[in-house]
Amino acid sequence: MPTLQLKFLTGQRAGNSLEPERDLVLLGTAAHCDVRVTAAEVSPEHCRISIGPASVRVEDLDSDRGTFVERGGALITVQPGPHDAVTLESGDHLRLGVAEGAAFAIDIHDDEEPANVVSVQPIDSLAKHPTSNEHSTDLLRTLARVHALLGAAQDSERTLAVIADAALTLVPRATHATLILNDPDGTGTDDAKEPVYVPILTRVRGPDGQSVQPSEPVPITRSVFRKVVRERAAVLAADAPSETFSSESLLGANIKSTIGVPLWRNDAVLGVLQLDNRDRPALFDTTDLEVLGILTTNASLALDNARLIQRLTRAERQLKHENQYLKHQTQKSATEIIGQSEALATLLSQVKRVANTRVTVLIQGETGTGKELIASALHAYSGRSQKLFVAQNCAAVPKDLLESELFGHRRGAFTGATEDKRGLFELADGGTLFLDEVAELPLALQAKLLRVLQEREIRPLGAAREKRVDVRVVAACNRDLESEARAGRFREDLFYRLNVFPLSVPPLRERRADIALIAKHFLKRYAVEYGSGVLGFSQEALNRLTRYDWPGNVRELENEVQRLVIQADPDSYVSVDLLSDRVRAAGATTPGGVAATTNAPPSASGAQDQGAAQPATLKQAMDEFERELVLGALARNANNKTKAAKSLGITREGLHKKLKQLGIG
């Protein structure tokens, strides 16, 4: 297995060399990077180097100024993503950025064999009982207790802790126990098939002899664990002087002897359990190696099961999220788009035409016009309707969290990332993702969205590989996105990528014929929700609602009706005096701004409603007059239809016919 050495060619550390302790090396300006570089053109997470069994590869992490490999006078550009990773060679120069970045000289050499290897035992022989019978009863008792603890562990973290603690118990001469595991999600590149192993957990023997967590990271003897992985065997190296270990951080550790035992499942090496004897004269022997072989036989199965449980738990959690989204969308889809206007009919015709294509749709319109409802209809009419429709308002999430919300993250990707999280793109895979207020996306995130639209691949924060997604993106904005692009506030290339098929949602003032229908729809919904006995609108209240321009569009109308339902008396009709002042005042004039005439038929009380609309025909005038009489009779008789009919001089059946004829109730 190769060993990597980086020599700084720029900056304050120029001339110094560094041998990374991990096989997955992150370079950048962020504090959590393995190799932290301070330079103007270096991104927080600039690039990643993977050291595999056969090669060393570098991949760019979508850095701002790029990653380059200089080889023999030629400059190789490292493209973002593991599929385009470049294999490094000894003598290469790795450059982060162009003019004001950082540069490293690459030195790659083969691992040195661990000094004084005493024993190498293949995996197949590890489950045998120790040849020494000394203390065998205590050993079996301890192994039985460990087996019970492993069976009770329900997650990987607890399982690993049990394995490390048991190793220190079974091998009293050990001072340090470390578990090095491969990435269960396959961090290694697909083409090289090279897994990357990372130290996950370390336990040390405390002053009282008990296993404790160290106060700081403990370096490992990489040559031993690499030999374990390479040869698929347990390795015992005794009396190894510190200078034989290649990592600078091990100098002075005074490691007397080391054991590395594989954790395996079928043909796959899951990881390595490594024990060290530091600062103690006693050395490990083959009996210790055999005891650990028995431990890891059971521990390997327990770890594999714990990982399986963890994957099943994540899948179950994902299904719950999807069910919640599906229930939400089912409830929304039950609310049909209300309206009969020509403008709405034209819009819905366009929606149906584009629904079964793959093109990206940009929905523009004023705030409150129902852009999300149009996007939902687009999803419902498409072949993706059986998958998820996921909506995200880009202005509702802090900018520094929006990337994680959209693309997800891996555990440890940033402070507070305690577990893996799937982003909305993964959640909407096969379905539709609706991005509302897309103009609020930061420019850096716009670039990543553009890449997703072009390549149909995402990379969660902290992940080393990209994932393919099949998502139909529908974007929306209440501003002129083309003007935003010209002003430099929105990427022009992203605008053209989103604006493949634009849809414009008309404001409510341009579809006045729909206002009464929408108002009645909201009144019925909130009357049921609030347990109100409100019966409907008076005709003049509907007239006033229709004349108002509704600058807040459907959202403003919904809020107005919601307030009216709360204010209205039970078993009554919403009258003009309950309307908001702005609606009542604006409604007193016609849509053209001319004051409405006041020669309408008298109301049931004998007075004229100020600002009532003048009927266009005699029949309309008579219908309105009858409506006012009927509503007045119902109001005076507390909505008792028998008494109201008697006061009007008609039968109860006649009143029911009249109510149906006039569209009341």
C-alpha positions in Angstrom: 0.0 0.0 0.0 1.5 3.4 -0.9 2.5 6.0 1.6 2.1 9.8 0.7 4.3 12.6 1.7 3.4 16.3 1.0 6.1 18.9 0.8 4.9 22.5 1.1 6.2 24.7 -1.8 4.4 27.9 -0.8 3.4 29.9 2.3 5.1 30.1 5.7 5.6 26.3 5.8 7.5 26.2 2.5 10.2 23.5 2.7 8.4 21.5 5.4 7.1 18.0 4.8 4.0 16.3 6.1 2.9 12.7 6.0 -0.9 12.5 6.5 -2.0 10.1 9.3 -5.3 9.3 7.5 -6.0 7.6 4.2 -8.7 10.2 3.4 -7.0 13.6 3.5 -9.0 16.8 3.3 -7.2 20.0 2.2 -8.5 23.5 2.6 -8.8 26.6 4.8 -11.5 25.2 7.2 -10.4 24.4 10.7 -11.5 20.7 10.4 -9.3 20.0 7.4 -6.5 17.4 7.8 -4.1 19.8 5.9 -5.1 23.3 6.6 -3.8 25.9 4.1 -4.2 29.7 4.4 -4.2 31.2 0.9 -6.4 33.6 -1.1 -7.5 31.1 -3.7 -8.0 28.1 -1.5 -11.6 27.2 -0.6 -12.7 26.0 2.9 -12.9 22.4 1.6 -10.8 22.6 -1.6 -9.8 19.0 -2.5 -9.5 15.5 -1.1 -6.8 12.9 -1.4 -7.7 9.2 -1.1 -4.9 6.7 -0.4 -6.0 3.3 -1.6 -4.3 -0.1 -1.6 -2.9 0.5 -5.1 -3.0 4.2 -5.8 -3.3 7.8 -4.5 -6.0 9.9 -6.1 -7.0 13.5 -5.8 -10.5 15.0 -6.4 -11.6 18.6 -6.5 -14.5 19.4 -4.1 -16.1 22.0 -6.4 -13.5 24.6 -5.3 -13.8 28.3 -6.4 -10.4 28.5 -8.1 -9.8 24.8 -9.1 -7.3 22.0 -8.4 -4.4 21.2 -10.7 -1.7 18.6 -11.1 1.6 19.7 -12.7 3.4 16.7 -14.3 6.4 16.9 -16.7 5.6 20.5 -17.7 1.9 19.8 -18.4 -0.9 21.0 -16.3 -3.8 18.6 -15.5 -7.1 20.1 -14.4 -8.8 18.0 -11.7 -12.6 18.1 -12.3 -15.0 18.0 -9.4 -16.3 14.6 -8.3 -14.7 11.2 -7.6 -15.4 10.0 -11.2 -12.9 12.6 -12.5 -10.3 12.1 -9.7 -6.7 12.2 -10.9 -4.2 9.5 -9.9 -1.1 11.2 -8.4 2.5 10.1 -9.1 5.6 10.7 -7.2 7.2 13.9 -8.5 3.9 15.6 -9.2 3.1 19.1 -8.0 -0.4 19.6 -6.6 -1.7 23.1 -7.0 -4.7 24.6 -5.2 -5.8 27.7 -7.1 -3.9 29.5 -9.8 -1.7 32.5 -8.8 -2.4 33.0 -5.1 -3.1 29.5 -4.0 -1.0 26.7 -2.5 1.4 24.1 -3.9 2.8 20.8 -2.7 5.4 18.4 -4.0 4.1 14.8 -4.1 6.3 11.9 -2.9 4.7 8.4 -3.0 6.6 5.3 -1.9 5.6 1.8 -0.9 5.0 0.9 2.8 7.8 -0.4 4.8 7.1 -3.8 6.3 6.4 -3.6 10.1 9.6 -4.3 12.0 10.0 -7.7 13.7 6.8 -9.4 12.5 6.4 -12.4 14.9 3.2 -14.0 13.5 0.8 -13.6 10.6 -2.4 -15.7 10.8 -4.9 -15.8 7.9 -8.6 -14.9 8.6 -9.6 -18.6 8.3 -7.5 -19.6 11.3 -8.6 -16.8 13.7 -11.7 -18.5 15.2 -9.7 -21.4 16.7 -9.4 -21.8 20.4 -6.0 -20.6 21.9 -3.3 -23.3 22.1 -2.5 -22.3 25.7 -4.9 -23.6 28.3 -3.7 -21.1 30.9 -6.6 -19.1 32.4 -9.0 -20.7 29.8 -11.9 -20.7 32.3 -11.6 -16.9 32.9 -11.1 -16.4 29.2 -14.3 -18.2 28.3 -16.2 -16.4 31.0 -15.0 -13.0 29.7 -15.8 -14.0 26.1 -19.4 -15.0 27.1 -19.9 -11.6 28.8 -18.6 -9.8 25.8 -20.8 -11.8 23.5 -23.9 -10.8 25.6 -22.9 -7.1 25.4 -22.4 -7.3 21.7 -25.8 -8.9 21.3 -27.4 -6.1 23.3 -25.8 -3.3 21.3 -28.2 -1.7 18.8 -26.0 0.7 17.0 -22.5 0.9 15.5 -21.2 3.4 18.1 -22.1 1.1 21.0 -20.8 -2.0 19.2 -17.4 -0.4 18.6 -17.1 0.7 22.2 -17.8 -2.9 23.4 -15.2 -4.3 21.0 -12.5 -1.9 22.1 -13.2 -2.3 25.8 -13.3 -6.1 25.5 -9.9 -6.1 23.7 -8.2 -4.2 26.6 -9.8 -6.7 29.0 -8.8 -9.8 27.1 -5.2 -8.5 26.5 -4.0 -7.1 29.9 -0.6 -6.0 28.4 -2.3 -3.7 25.8 -2.4 0.0 26.6 -4.2 1.3 23.5 -7.0 -0.2 21.3 -8.1 1.5 18.1 -10.7 0.6 15.5 -10.1 1.5 11.9 -13.1 1.0 9.6 -13.8 1.4 5.9 -16.5 3.8 4.7 -19.8 1.8 4.8 -21.1 4.0 2.0 -18.1 3.2 -0.3 -16.0 6.3 -0.1 -13.5 4.7 -2.5 -13.8 5.5 -6.1 -15.9 3.2 -8.4 -13.3 2.7 -11.0 -10.4 1.8 -8.6 -12.6 -0.2 -6.2 -10.3 1.0 -3.4 -11.9 1.3 0.1 -10.5 4.0 2.4 -10.0 3.2 6.0 -10.4 5.8 8.8 -9.7 5.6 12.5 -13.1 5.7 14.2 -12.7 5.0 17.9 -9.8 4.7 20.4 -9.7 3.5 24.0 -6.7 3.6 26.4 -6.0 1.9 29.7 -6.5 4.4 32.5 -4.4 4.6 35.8 -6.9 2.2 37.4 -6.6 -0.3 34.6 -10.0 0.4 33.1 -10.7 1.4 29.5 -11.2 5.2 29.0 -11.5 7.6 26.1 -8.3 9.5 25.4 -8.2 13.2 25.8 -6.7 13.8 22.4 -6.4 11.8 19.1 -3.9 8.9 19.2 -1.9 8.1 16.1 -1.9 4.5 14.8 0.8 2.3 13.2 -0.4 2.5 9.6 2.1 -0.1 8.4 0.6 -2.8 10.6 -3.1 -2.2 9.7 -2.2 -1.8 6.0 -0.5 -5.2 6.1 -3.6 -6.6 7.8 -5.8 -5.3 5.0 -3.5 -6.2 2.2 -2.9 -9.8 3.4 -6.3 -10.4 5.0 -4.5 -11.7 8.1 -3.8 -10.9 11.7 -0.4 -9.5 12.3 1.8 -9.4 15.5 4.8 -7.1 15.4 7.0 -7.2 18.6 9.7 -5.0 19.9 9.4 -2.4 17.1 11.5 0.7 17.6 9.8 4.0 16.9 12.0 5.0 13.9 10.7 2.0 11.9 7.3 3.6 11.8 6.9 6.0 8.9 4.6 8.6 10.4 6.3 11.6 12.1 3.6 11.7 14.8 4.6 8.3 16.0 8.2 9.3 16.9 8.5 9.2 20.6 5.4 7.1 21.1 7.7 4.2 22.3 5.5 1.4 20.9 6.9 -1.9 22.1 4.6 -4.2 20.1 1.5 -4.1 18.0 -1.3 -6.5 17.0 -3.6 -5.9 14.1 -6.6 -8.2 13.7 -9.1 -7.9 10.8 -12.9 -7.4 11.2 -14.4 -9.2 8.2 -17.7 -10.3 6.7 -17.5 -12.8 3.8 -14.9 -11.5 1.5 -15.0 -7.9 2.7 -12.6 -6.5 5.4 -14.8 -4.2 7.4 -11.9 -2.8 9.4 -9.0 -3.5 11.7 -8.8 -3.8 15.5 -5.3 -2.6 16.4 -3.8 -3.0 19.9 -0.5 -1.3 21.0 1.8 -1.9 24.0 3.3 1.5 24.8 5.9 2.3 27.5 5.6 -1.2 29.0 8.3 -3.8 29.0 6.0 -6.8 28.5 5.4 -7.8 24.8 2.4 -9.4 23.1 2.6 -13.1 22.2 0.8 -15.5 19.9 -1.7 -16.3 22.6 -2.9 -12.6 22.6 -3.2 -12.9 18.9 -5.4 -16.0 19.1 -7.6 -14.5 21.8 -8.3 -11.5 19.7 -9.0 -13.7 16.8 -11.9 -15.3 18.8 -13.1 -11.9 19.8 -13.1 -10.5 16.3 -15.0 -13.5 14.9 -18.0 -12.6 16.9 -17.3 -8.8 16.8 -17.3 -8.8 13.0 -20.8 -10.3 12.8 -22.0 -7.8 15.5 -20.6 -4.8 13.6 -22.1 -5.9 10.3 -25.5 -6.4 12.0 -25.2 -3.0 13.7 -24.5 -1.4 10.3 -27.5 -3.2 8.8 -29.7 -2.0 11.7 -28.5 1.5 11.2 -29.3 1.4 7.5 -32.8 0.0 8.2 -33.4 2.7 10.8 -32.4 5.4 8.3 -34.7 3.8 5.7 -37.6 3.6 8.1 -37.0 7.3 9.0 -36.9 8.1 5.3 -40.2 6.3 4.7 -41.8 8.2 7.6 -40.7 11.5 6.0 -42.0 10.4 2.6 -45.3 9.4 4.1 -45.6 12.8 5.8 -44.9 14.6 2.5 -47.4 12.3 0.7 -50.1 13.0 3.2 -49.4 16.7 3.0 -49.6 16.6 -0.8 -52.7 14.5 -0.7 -54.4 17.1 1.4 -53.3 19.9 -0.9 -54.3 18.1 -4.1 -57.8 17.7 -2.6 -58.0 21.5 -2.8 -58.6 22.1 -6.5 -57.6 25.2 -8.3 -60.7 27.4 -8.1 -61.8 29.5 -11.0 -63.5 29.8 -14.3 -61.9 32.8 -15.8 -60.3 32.8 -19.3 -56.9 33.8 -17.8 -56.9 30.8 -15.5 -58.1 28.4 -18.2 -55.2 29.5 -20.4 -52.7 29.0 -17.6 -54.0 25.5 -16.9 -53.9 24.6 -20.5 -50.1 25.5 -20.6 -49.6 23.5 -17.4 -51.1 20.3 -19.0 -49.0 20.8 -22.1 -45.7 20.9 -20.3 -46.5 18.4 -17.5 -45.3 15.2 -19.1 -42.0 16.7 -20.4 -38.6 16.8 -18.5 -38.1 20.5 -19.1 -37.5 22.9 -16.2 -40.4 25.3 -15.5 -40.1 28.8 -14.1 -43.3 30.1 -12.6 -43.5 33.9 -12.2 -46.2 36.0 -10.6 -47.0 38.4 -7.8 -46.9 37.3 -4.2 -49.9 35.3 -3.1 -51.1 34.3 -6.6 -50.8 30.6 -5.9 -47.5 29.7 -7.6 -47.0 26.6 -5.4 -50.5 25.4 -6.2 -49.7 25.7 -9.9 -46.4 23.7 -9.4 -48.4 21.1 -7.5 -50.8 20.8 -10.4 -47.9 20.5 -12.8 -46.7 17.5 -10.7 -50.2 16.0 -10.4 -50.7 16.1 -14.2 -47.2 14.5 -14.9 -46.1 10.9 -14.9 -44.3 11.7 -11.6 -47.5 12.1 -9.7 -46.9 8.8 -7.8 -43.6 10.1 -6.4 -43.0 13.0 -4.0 -43.7 16.7 -4.6 -41.3 18.5 -2.3 -41.6 22.3 -1.8 -38.9 24.6 -0.3 -39.1 28.3 0.1 -35.5 29.5 -0.4 -36.1 32.6 1.6 -37.4 30.7 4.7 -34.1 28.9 5.5 -30.9 30.7 6.6 -28.4 30.8 3.8 -25.7 28.9 5.6 -28.2 26.0 6.2 -29.9 26.0 2.8 -27.2 23.9 1.1 -27.5 21.2 3.7 -31.3 21.4 3.3 -31.2 20.9 -0.4 -28.2 18.5 -0.8 -28.0 16.8 2.6 -24.8 16.2 4.6 -22.7 13.5 6.1 -22.1 13.1 9.8 -19.3 15.3 10.9 -19.4 17.5 7.8 -19.8 20.6 10.1 -20.3 21.4 13.7 -23.7 20.1 14.8 -23.9 17.4 12.0 -24.3 14.5 14.4 -25.9 12.2 11.9 -26.3 11.8 8.1 -29.1 13.8 6.6 -30.7 13.3 3.2 -31.4 16.5 1.3 -34.5 17.5 -0.5 -33.1 16.5 -3.9 -32.7 12.9 -2.6 -36.1 13.0 -1.0 -37.7 14.1 -4.3 -35.8 11.6 -6.4 -38.2 10.4 -9.1 -40.6 13.3 -8.3 -40.7 17.1 -8.4 -38.8 19.7 -6.3 -40.4 23.1 -6.2 -38.0 25.9 -5.3 -40.0 29.0 -4.3 -38.3 32.5 -4.1 -35.4 31.1 -6.1 -34.0 34.6 -6.5 -33.0 34.4 -2.8 -30.4 31.7 -3.4 -26.8 32.8 -2.7 -24.6 33.0 -5.8 -22.4 30.1 -4.6 -25.4 27.9 -4.2 -26.8 29.0 -7.6 -23.6 27.5 -9.1 -24.3 24.2 -7.4 -27.9 24.2 -8.5 -26.8 24.8 -12.1 -24.5 21.8 -11.9 -27.4 19.6 -10.6 -29.6 20.7 -13.5 -26.9 20.0 -16.0 -25.4 16.8 -14.6 -28.3 15.4 -12.6 -25.9 14.7 -9.8 -25.6 16.0 -6.2 -23.0 15.7 -3.5 -24.0 16.0 0.1 -21.8 18.1 2.4 -18.9 16.1 3.6 -19.4 13.3 1.1 -16.6 12.1 -1.2 -18.8 11.0 -4.1 -21.8 12.3 -6.0 -25.2 10.7 -6.3 -27.4 10.5 -9.4 -30.9 11.9 -8.9 -33.9 12.1 -11.2 -35.7 15.2 -10.1 -37.9 17.6 -12.1 -37.2 21.1 -10.8 -39.9 23.8 -10.8 -38.8 27.2 -9.7 -40.8 30.3 -8.8 -40.1 33.9 -8.2 -42.2 37.0 -7.5 -39.6 39.3 -9.0 -38.5 39.7 -12.7 -35.8 37.1 -12.7 -34.4 38.3 -16.1 -33.9 41.8 -14.6 -32.2 40.3 -11.6 -29.8 38.4 -13.9 -29.1 41.6 -15.9 -28.4 43.4 -12.6 -25.9 40.7 -11.6 -27.9 39.5 -8.6 -28.7 36.2 -10.3 -26.6 34.0 -12.5 -27.5 34.5 -16.1 -26.7 31.0 -17.1 -28.9 29.6 -14.3 -31.8 31.9 -15.4 -31.7 30.5 -18.9 -31.5 27.0 -17.5 -34.6 27.6 -15.4 -36.5 29.6 -17.9 -37.0 26.8 -20.4 -40.8 26.9 -20.1 -42.0 30.1 -18.3 -45.5 30.2 -16.8 -47.1 33.5 -15.6 -49.7 33.3 -12.9 -52.2 36.2 -13.4 -53.0 38.4 -10.4 -56.4 38.2 -8.8 -57.4 41.6 -10.3 -57.1 40.2 -13.8 -59.5 37.3 -13.0 -62.3 39.0 -11.1 -64.7 36.4 -12.2 -63.0 33.9 -9.9 -63.0 36.1 -6.7 -66.5 35.1 -5.6 -65.8 31.4 -6.2 -62.6 31.5 -4.3 -64.2 33.5 -1.4 -67.0 31.0 -1.1 -64.5 28.1 -1.1 -62.5 29.6 1.8 -65.6 30.5 3.7 -66.8 26.8 3.6 -63.3 25.6 4.6 -62.9 27.9 7.6 -66.5 27.6 8.7 -65.9 23.8 9.2 -62.4 24.4 10.7 -63.7 26.9 13.3 -67.1 25.3 13.9 -68.8 28.5 12.7 -72.4 28.5 11.6 -71.9 31.3 9.1 -74.2 30.7 6.1 -72.5 32.6 3.3 -72.0 36.2 1.9 -74.7 38.8 1.3 -74.7 39.8 -2.4 -73.4 43.2 -1.7 -70.5 41.8 0.4 -69.6 39.6 -2.6 -69.8 42.7 -4.9 -67.4 44.6 -2.7 -65.0 41.7 -2.6 -65.1 41.4 -6.4 -64.4 45.2 -6.9 -61.3 45.2 -4.6 -58.0 44.9 -6.4 -56.4 42.5 -3.9 -52.7 43.5 -4.1 -51.9 40.5 -1.9 -53.9 38.3 -4.3 -55.3 34.9 -3.1 -53.4 35.0 0.1 -54.9 38.3 1.1 -58.4 37.1 0.1 -57.9 34.0 2.2 -56.9 36.1 5.2 -59.9 38.4 4.8 -62.4 35.5 4.6 -60.7 33.8 7.6 -61.3 37.0 9.6 -64.9 37.3 8.4 -65.7 33.8 9.5 -64.4 34.5 13.0 -66.4 37.8 13.3 -69.7 36.6 11.8 -72.5 35.6 14.1 -73.6 32.0 14.0 -76.4 31.2 11.4 -75.9 34.5 9.7 -74.6 35.9 6.4 -71.5 38.0 6.0 -72.6 41.6 5.5 -70.8 44.6 4.1 -70.2 46.2 7.6 -67.9 43.2 8.5 -65.5 43.8 5.7 -62.1 45.4 6.3 -62.1 49.1 5.8 -59.8 49.0 2.8 -62.1 46.3 1.1 -65.3 48.2 1.9 -63.9 51.6 0.8 -62.3 50.3 -2.4 -65.3 48.2 -3.2 -67.5 51.3 -3.1 -66.0 52.2 -6.6 -66.1 50.2 -9.7 -62.9 48.4 -10.9 -62.4 51.3 -13.3 -62.3 53.8 -10.4 -65.7 55.4 -11.0 -68.0 55.7 -8.0 -70.8 53.1 -8.1 -74.3 54.4 -8.5 -76.7 54.2 -5.5 -80.0 53.7 -7.3 -80.0 50.0 -6.5 -83.1 48.2 -5.2 -83.8 48.9 -1.5 -82.6 46.5 1.1 -84.8 44.5 3.3 -84.6 47.3 5.9 -85.9 49.8 3.4 -82.5 51.6 3.1 -80.1 51.7 0.2 -76.6 50.2 0.6 -74.2 53.0 -0.1 -72.1 52.2 -3.2 -74.2 49.2 -4.4 -73.7 48.3 -8.0 -76.4 49.3 -10.5 -78.0 46.1 -11.9 -77.6 45.7 -15.7 -81.1 44.3 -16.4 -84.5 44.3 -14.9 -84.3 40.6 -14.0 -81.0 41.2 -12.1 -82.6 44.1 -10.3 -85.6 42.0 -9.3 -83.4 39.1 -8.2 -81.3 41.4 -6.1 -84.4 43.0 -4.6 -85.8 39.5 -3.7 -82.4 38.4 -2.3 -82.4 41.4 0.1 -85.9 40.7 1.2 -85.2 37.1 1.9 -81.9 37.7 3.7 -83.7 40.4 5.8 -86.5 38.0 6.7 -84.0 35.3 7.7 -82.0 37.8 9.8 -85.0 39.1 11.6 -86.2 35.6 12.4 -82.8 34.2 13.6 -82.6 32.1 10.4 -85.8 30.2 11.3 -87.0 29.4 7.8 -90.6 28.6 8.9 -91.0 32.1 10.5 -89.2 33.8 7.7 -91.5 32.2 5.1 -94.6 33.2 7.1 -93.3 36.8 7.3 -92.8 36.8 3.5 -96.2 35.4 2.9 -95.0 32.2 1.3 -94.8 28.5 2.3 -91.7 26.9 3.7 -91.3 24.9 0.5 -91.7 28.1 -1.5 -88.9 29.7 0.6 -86.6 26.7 -0.1 -87.2 27.0 -3.8 -86.5 30.8 -3.7 -83.3 30.3 -1.8 -82.1 27.7 -4.4 -83.1 30.0 -7.2 -81.3 33.0 -5.7 -78.2 31.0 -4.9 -78.4 31.6 -1.1 -76.9 29.0 1.3 
